[in-house]
Amino acid sequence: MRPATLVALSFLAVIASGTILLLLPISTRPGSISFIDAVFTSTSAVCVTGLTVVDPGTYFTGFGQCVMLLLIQIGGLGLMTISVALFRLIGKSIPFRHRMVMQDVFAHTPRDDIMKLVKHVVLFTALTEFLGAVFLTIRWHGEFSFLRAVYLSVFHSVSAFCNAGFSLFSDNLMRWSGDFIVNLSICGLIVIGGIGFPVLHDVYLVGRGRKGKRGRLSIQTKTVLLTTCCLIVGGALVIALLERQTLAANGSMAHRFWAPIFQSITCRTAGFNTINIGALGDATLALMILLMFIGASPGSTGGGIKTTTFALVSAFTFSRVTKRLRVNLFKKSVPDEAVARGISLVVLSLAVIAFVVFMVLIGEAARGGGGPNANRSFLAALFETVSAFGTVGLSMGVTAGLTAWSKVWIIVMMIIGRVGILTFSYIVIGSGATKGVEHAEESVMVG
């Protein structure tokens, strides 16, 4: 069994287990949930997406919410990561196939210390989520009882770090749109969780001086950090410009400062919101679709085509426009195979998104129209699909009203987005070219 297949099957196994638990009468306050909604919720939690067909804070009991929290944590780290950590904890040797999976998930190049990296991932996750919960508890202790504040803080800290975007508040985090502690804590957790464990490990080694005398960050790390900063700052500035009248009319100075930054960060990976997404202008929604499409970074808890892919394709386009021989990043030439994989990933992703949007529109048309955002049905379907692909979880308010047919396709898109479009294609067709005949070359016109 190939590592890619093992990863996909592990996610499907956890989704199936979560579905069974959510179907139990003890999990929901009404005592039951439809099968398709249970599958949708379980998939959204395991794939750390955050799209919801019911309000988690009021529909699920404490048991059901704890099930969701467990699914989010497993989905964020991955079942293979957790199983490796358990093997190490009880002192047993790690199976070879598990080592191969970890190599595929957490390393862009072969490395000898992959098990040490996995150990650091688990420890760092626990520490970061604990600190996030502490800060949120300090903030919410005055509004809720201490135990309730701790419970809410732990849930939202895990949800933010795993880039899930699930909230136990009916209005998500809109009531704290200008709050310093809530915004800083949630944004910090999202960025750290979405930047990728290999990058964090690389920064840690350089900071501790464990990479030799030169102590340089890898090209992977530099690309991720630069691209992430540019997307956050650029997205915040454009959102602030496009929605300046809405922000000025509906909030304080703190709200006008934090809301664009929060949405720029969360719409790439997490799915929390401090403003009404359905009330935003079309231009803002189009920008958010682009950010969701790009998504998080490799080896992280987020989806999308990833920041490195976006950087590679942008560098490739620049190199062709300026008639340069190779694609260069930080005075290093990127292998042609990596560039080809990046371009293939973008093309495949666009094709899958277009197909799923088409299928969702068919499902909604069969119902006869109507429902929320009926006058923006195409934009709403596109937004929902890209949100599922990027495992973001933002919605224009149409998720709960989708037909069963549309929900099935969004479920498929969430799984593809979490496993990875190239990984998913490798499961179907394999990971390398193994057949075919090479003929004499002849050029064709392009453009």
C-alpha positions in Angstrom: 0.0 0.0 0.0 1.4 3.4 -1.1 1.8 6.1 1.6 -0.8 8.3 -0.2 -3.4 5.5 -0.1 -2.7 4.9 3.6 -3.2 8.5 4.4 -6.5 8.7 2.5 -7.8 5.5 4.1 -6.9 6.8 7.6 -8.9 9.9 7.0 -11.9 7.9 5.7 -11.7 5.6 8.7 -11.8 8.5 11.2 -14.7 10.1 9.2 -16.7 6.9 9.4 -16.0 6.5 13.1 -17.0 10.2 13.7 -20.2 9.7 11.8 -21.2 6.7 13.9 -20.6 8.7 17.1 -22.5 11.7 15.9 -25.5 9.5 15.0 -25.8 8.4 18.7 -28.8 10.0 20.5 -26.4 11.3 23.2 -24.6 13.5 20.7 -27.4 15.8 19.7 -30.0 17.8 21.7 -32.9 16.9 19.4 -31.8 13.3 19.9 -31.1 12.6 16.2 -29.3 13.9 13.2 -29.8 12.9 9.5 -27.2 10.5 8.1 -26.0 13.0 5.4 -25.7 15.8 8.0 -23.7 13.5 10.3 -21.3 12.5 7.5 -21.0 16.2 6.5 -20.2 17.3 10.0 -17.8 14.5 10.6 -16.0 15.1 7.3 -15.9 18.9 8.0 -14.3 18.2 11.4 -11.8 15.6 10.3 -10.8 17.6 7.2 -10.6 20.7 9.5 -12.9 22.7 7.2 -15.5 24.2 9.4 -18.5 24.2 7.1 -21.6 23.4 9.2 -25.1 22.4 8.3 -26.2 22.9 12.0 -25.1 25.2 14.8 -22.5 23.2 16.8 -23.0 25.2 19.9 -26.8 24.6 20.2 -27.5 21.5 18.2 -24.8 19.2 19.7 -24.6 18.2 23.4 -21.4 18.3 25.4 -20.6 14.8 24.3 -21.2 15.6 20.6 -19.0 18.7 20.9 -16.2 16.7 22.5 -16.5 14.2 19.6 -16.1 17.1 17.2 -13.1 18.4 19.1 -11.5 15.0 19.0 -12.1 14.7 15.2 -10.6 18.2 14.7 -7.5 17.3 16.6 -7.0 14.0 14.8 -7.7 15.6 11.5 -5.3 18.4 12.2 -2.4 16.2 13.2 -3.4 13.2 11.0 -4.1 9.7 12.3 -0.6 8.5 11.2 1.1 11.2 13.3 -0.9 10.3 16.3 -0.3 6.6 15.9 3.5 7.2 15.5 3.4 9.3 18.7 1.6 6.5 20.5 4.1 3.9 19.3 6.9 6.1 20.6 5.1 6.6 23.9 4.8 2.9 24.6 8.3 2.2 23.5 7.5 0.2 20.3 9.3 0.4 17.0 7.7 2.4 14.2 6.4 0.4 11.2 8.3 1.1 8.0 5.2 2.2 6.1 4.4 4.7 8.9 7.9 6.2 8.5 7.2 6.5 4.7 3.9 8.3 5.4 5.6 10.7 7.8 8.3 11.4 5.2 5.6 12.2 2.6 3.6 14.4 5.0 6.3 16.4 6.8 9.4 16.6 4.6 10.0 18.1 1.2 13.3 16.3 1.0 14.5 13.0 2.5 15.7 13.4 6.1 17.1 11.1 8.8 15.4 12.8 11.7 11.8 12.4 10.5 10.8 10.7 13.8 12.3 13.5 15.8 10.3 16.0 13.7 7.1 14.1 14.4 7.9 14.2 18.1 8.4 18.0 17.9 5.1 18.3 16.0 3.1 16.7 18.7 4.8 18.5 21.6 4.6 21.9 19.8 0.9 21.3 19.0 0.1 20.6 22.7 2.1 23.6 23.9 0.7 26.0 21.4 -2.9 24.9 22.0 -2.4 25.1 25.7 -1.1 28.7 25.6 -3.9 29.7 23.2 -6.4 28.3 25.7 -4.8 30.2 28.6 -5.1 33.6 26.8 -8.7 32.9 25.7 -9.6 31.8 29.3 -8.2 35.0 30.7 -10.4 37.0 28.3 -13.6 35.0 28.6 -13.5 34.4 32.4 -15.3 37.7 33.0 -18.2 36.8 30.6 -18.6 33.1 31.5 -18.1 30.9 34.5 -14.5 29.7 35.0 -15.2 26.1 33.8 -17.3 27.3 30.9 -14.6 29.7 29.9 -11.9 27.0 30.0 -14.1 24.7 27.9 -14.8 27.3 25.3 -11.1 28.3 25.2 -9.8 24.8 24.7 -12.4 24.2 21.9 -11.6 27.4 20.1 -7.8 27.1 20.6 -7.7 23.6 19.1 -10.1 24.7 16.3 -7.9 27.7 15.5 -4.6 25.9 15.6 -5.9 23.0 13.5 -7.4 25.7 11.1 -10.8 24.1 11.5 -12.9 27.3 12.1 -15.6 25.6 14.2 -17.1 27.9 16.8 -19.6 27.2 19.6 -21.0 30.7 19.3 -24.0 31.2 17.0 -22.4 34.4 15.5 -19.0 32.8 15.3 -16.6 35.5 16.7 -18.4 38.5 15.4 -19.1 39.9 18.9 -15.4 40.1 19.5 -14.5 41.7 16.2 -12.5 44.5 17.9 -11.2 42.6 20.9 -7.4 42.7 21.1 -6.9 39.4 23.0 -9.4 37.3 21.0 -8.1 38.6 17.7 -4.5 38.2 18.5 -4.9 34.8 20.0 -7.0 33.3 17.2 -5.0 34.9 14.5 -1.7 33.8 16.0 -3.0 30.2 16.4 -4.2 30.2 12.8 -1.0 31.5 11.3 1.2 29.1 13.4 -1.0 26.1 12.5 -1.2 27.0 8.8 2.4 27.9 8.2 3.5 24.2 8.2 5.3 22.0 10.7 8.5 21.7 8.6 8.8 25.4 8.5 8.4 25.8 12.2 10.9 23.0 12.8 13.4 24.7 10.4 13.0 28.0 12.2 13.5 26.2 15.5 16.7 24.6 14.4 18.1 27.8 13.1 17.1 29.7 16.2 18.9 27.1 18.4 21.9 27.1 16.2 21.6 23.4 15.2 22.0 23.8 11.5 25.8 24.3 11.5 27.8 27.4 11.2 25.9 28.8 8.3 22.6 28.3 10.0 20.5 29.3 6.9 16.8 28.8 6.5 15.8 26.4 3.7 14.3 27.8 0.4 11.1 26.1 1.5 11.0 28.1 4.7 11.9 31.4 3.1 9.3 30.9 0.4 6.5 30.1 2.9 7.3 33.0 5.2 7.6 35.6 2.5 4.5 34.4 0.7 2.5 34.2 3.9 3.4 37.7 4.9 2.6 39.1 1.5 -0.8 37.4 1.3 -1.8 38.5 4.9 -0.8 42.1 4.4 -2.0 42.4 0.8 -5.3 40.7 1.6 -5.9 42.9 4.7 -5.2 46.1 2.8 -7.5 45.2 -0.1 -10.3 44.1 2.2 -10.0 47.4 4.2 -10.1 49.4 0.9 -13.1 47.5 -0.6 -15.1 47.5 2.6 -14.1 50.8 4.1 -17.6 52.2 4.1 -19.1 49.1 5.7 -16.3 48.9 8.3 -16.7 52.6 9.2 -20.4 52.4 9.5 -20.7 49.2 11.6 -17.8 49.3 14.0 -15.3 51.1 16.2 -11.7 51.9 15.3 -10.6 48.6 16.8 -13.1 46.8 14.6 -11.9 48.7 11.5 -8.3 47.7 12.3 -8.8 44.1 13.2 -11.6 42.9 10.9 -9.6 43.2 7.6 -6.5 41.5 9.2 -8.6 38.8 10.8 -10.5 38.0 7.5 -7.3 38.1 5.5 -5.8 35.4 7.8 -8.8 33.3 8.4 -10.1 33.1 4.8 -6.9 31.3 3.7 -7.1 28.5 6.2 -9.4 28.6 9.1 -13.0 29.8 8.5 -13.7 31.9 11.6 -15.3 35.2 10.9 -15.8 38.5 12.7 -17.9 40.1 9.9 -21.0 38.9 8.0 -19.6 37.1 4.9 -22.9 37.2 3.0 -23.1 40.9 3.3 -19.7 41.6 1.7 -19.4 43.0 -1.8 -18.7 40.8 -4.9 -15.2 42.2 -5.3 -14.3 41.3 -1.7 -15.8 37.8 -2.1 -13.7 37.3 -5.3 -10.5 38.2 -3.4 -11.5 35.8 -0.6 -12.0 33.1 -3.2 -8.5 33.6 -4.5 -7.0 33.5 -0.9 -9.0 30.4 -0.1 -7.8 28.8 -3.4 -4.1 29.5 -2.4 -4.7 28.2 1.2 -2.1 27.3 3.7 1.5 25.9 3.5 2.7 22.3 2.9 2.9 20.1 6.0 0.3 22.2 7.8 -3.3 21.6 8.9 -4.8 23.7 6.0 -5.7 23.0 2.4 -5.6 24.8 -0.9 -2.9 24.6 -3.6 -0.5 25.8 -0.9 1.6 29.0 -0.6 4.7 27.3 -2.2 2.7 26.3 -5.2 1.5 29.8 -5.7 5.0 31.2 -5.3 6.4 28.6 -7.8 3.8 29.3 -10.4 4.2 33.0 -10.0 8.0 32.7 -10.3 7.6 30.5 -13.4 5.3 33.0 -15.0 7.8 35.8 -14.2 10.7 33.8 -15.6 8.9 33.2 -18.9 7.8 36.8 -19.3 11.4 38.0 -18.6 12.8 35.2 -20.9 14.9 33.7 -18.1 16.2 30.2 -18.5 15.3 28.8 -15.0 12.9 29.4 -12.2 15.0 31.0 -9.4 14.0 31.6 -5.7 16.4 33.2 -3.3 19.4 32.7 -5.6 18.6 29.0 -6.0 17.3 27.3 -9.1 14.1 25.2 -8.5 14.1 21.8 -10.2 11.9 21.6 -13.3 10.0 18.6 -11.8 8.9 20.8 -8.8 7.7 23.5 -11.2 5.8 20.9 -13.3 4.1 19.5 -10.2 3.1 23.0 -9.2 1.5 23.8 -12.6 -0.2 20.4 -12.7 -1.6 21.0 -9.2 -3.1 24.3 -10.2 -4.6 22.9 -13.4 -6.1 19.9 -11.7 -7.4 22.0 -8.8 -9.2 24.4 -11.2 -10.7 21.5 -13.2 -12.0 19.7 -10.0 -13.4 23.0 -8.6 -15.2 23.7 -11.9 -16.6 20.2 -12.0 -17.9 20.3 -8.4 -19.4 23.8 -8.9 -21.2 22.5 -11.9 -22.6 19.5 -9.9 -23.7 21.7 -7.0 -25.5 24.1 -9.4 -27.3 21.1 -10.9 -28.4 20.0 -7.5 -29.6 23.4 -6.5 -31.4 23.9 -9.9 -33.2 20.6 -9.4 -34.7 21.9 -6.2 -36.2 24.8 -8.1 -34.1 27.7 -6.9 -34.8 29.9 -3.9 -33.1 29.7 -0.6 -30.5 32.1 0.8 -28.5 34.1 -1.7 -30.7 32.9 -4.5 -29.8 36.0 -6.6 -26.1 35.1 -6.2 -26.4 31.4 -6.6 -23.3 30.9 -8.9 -21.1 33.0 -6.6 -22.4 31.3 -3.5 -21.8 27.8 -5.1 -18.3 28.8 -6.2 -17.5 30.3 -2.8 -18.8 27.2 -1.0 -16.8 24.8 -3.3 -13.5 26.7 -3.0 -14.0 27.0 0.8 -14.3 23.2 0.9 -11.3 22.7 -1.4 -9.2 25.0 0.8 -10.6 23.4 4.0 -11.5 27.0 5.0 -15.1 26.8 6.2 -16.3 30.2 5.3 -19.8 30.4 3.7 -22.2 32.9 2.4 -24.9 31.3 4.5 -26.0 28.6 2.1 -24.5 25.4 3.7 -27.5 24.4 5.7 -29.8 24.9 2.8 -27.9 22.7 0.3 -29.6 19.7 -1.1 -28.3 16.2 -0.2 -26.8 15.9 -3.7 -24.9 19.2 -3.2 -23.8 18.1 0.3 -22.3 14.9 -1.1 -20.2 16.9 -3.6 -19.0 19.3 -0.9 -18.1 16.3 1.2 -16.0 14.9 -1.7 -14.3 18.3 -2.1 -13.5 18.6 1.6 -11.8 15.1 1.5 -9.8 16.0 -1.7 -8.8 19.3 -0.2 -7.5 17.8 3.0 -5.7 14.8 1.5 -4.3 16.9 -1.3 -5.3 17.0 -5.0 -2.0 15.5 -6.2 -2.0 12.9 -3.4 -5.5 12.0 -4.4 -4.5 11.7 -8.1 -1.5 9.5 -7.1 -3.9 7.1 -5.4 -5.9 6.7 -8.6 -3.1 6.7 -11.3 0.1 6.3 -9.3 2.9 8.7 -8.6 5.1 8.5 -11.6 5.1 8.0 -15.4 5.6 4.3 -16.0 4.3 3.8 -19.5 4.1 5.6 -22.9 6.2 6.0 -26.0 8.5 8.9 -26.7 8.2 10.1 -30.3 9.9 12.8 -32.4 9.1 16.3 -31.3 6.9 18.8 -33.2 5.8 22.1 -31.9 2.2 23.4 -31.8 0.8 27.0 -31.5 0.0 28.2 -28.0 -2.1 31.2 -27.2 
